[in-house]
Amino acid sequence: MKKIGFLSFGHWSNSPGSQARSASDVLLQSIDLAVAAEELGADGAYFRVHHYARQLASPFPLLAAAGAKTSRIELGTGVIDMRYENPLYMAEDAGAADLIAGGRLQLGVSRGSPESVIDGWRYFGYDAPEGQTMSDVARSNTEVFLQVIDGARFAAPNPRPMFPNPHPGPLGIEPQSPGLRDRIWWGAGSDSTAVWAAERGMNLMSSTLKEDESGEPFHVQQRKQIEKFHAAWTDAGHERRPRVSVSRSIFAIVNELDDRYFGGGQRDDEDQFGQLDDYRAVFGRSYAAEPDKLVEQLREDEAIAAADTLLLTIPNQLGVDYNAHVIEAILTHVAPQLGWR
């Protein structure tokens, strides 16, 4: 069995064919798709976070709204860029949204990916201290976030508070949402960051690209990353079993519209290697074929086999109905044949 969810980048534009013409369209359609995915039996609704772009950005209002409209499906991010976050304020937002959702948040956090502006975090009021990089800041912010959602008490109380303090001694962030600490994922772009996440007791979220560390096919490198994560988790002595997700663009062609969108020659069916920031990256292929062919192709993907959770990247601008169809086609025609359902 494998958990299957969708991952939306939440694009909007006025381009021909787009059914998401505004930020309002994207937000409301994202909620509707989470509801539809839950009704179809999917396990997760995840949303990408990008700043300075016509995409989803501030996740917690969306997660809270989707949480209020659904009852079972997991609600997550993939990923929140911790270079841009105040970890204490984020802890308040996360705790509140998780309580609204009844403890269903699965928050992916990380250093993030390139944005549409240079050093965008500086406009948010953040910068790296002397001798550090913003990658260091992202990790430091994450560690603070993990501590405070786990109940750390650190703030000296006012001896004459407006309202009685709940207990003696230092105070911490409120509200607290039990179990949230175990539902934080690190979006790892390299083997070393996957190990770092395991050592700190975070789940592993591995996307459709990673640092090219061996020249091998993407799914092989990603499978090895997952193995190193599990080994580091065991060495760290954590008691619970971690979760691992991978993201893929997968489309089952079951009708003429699918073929028009994703049929022959309109997809990347081979890995791509290229430069990203200051490192060489490998980008995973897309999958699009009739269900029988798709099943055979996916059997060969070693990273999907090694993960317990699969996130399907969706073309959100094609609208709620079509994306619900994309999800349903995988759940109906592909997942059972691979033993995922």
Secondary structure, 3 states (H helix, E strand, C coil): CCEEEEEECCCCCCCCCCCCCCHHHHHHHHHHHHHHHHHHCCCEEEECCCCCCCCCCCHHHHHHHHHHHCCCCEEEEEEEEHHHCCHHHHHHHHHHHHHHCCCCEEEEEECCCCCCCCCHHHHHCCCCCCCCCHHHHHHHHHHHHHHHHCCCCCECCCCCCCCCCCCCCCECCCCCCCCHHHHEEEECCCHHHHHHHHHCCCEEEECCEEECCCCCCHHHHHHHHHHHHHHHHHHHCCCCCCCEEEEECEEECCCHHHHHHHCCCCCCCCCEEEEECCEEEEECCCEEECHHHHHHHHHCCHHHHHCCEEEEECCHHHCHHHHHHHHHHHHHHHCHHHCCC
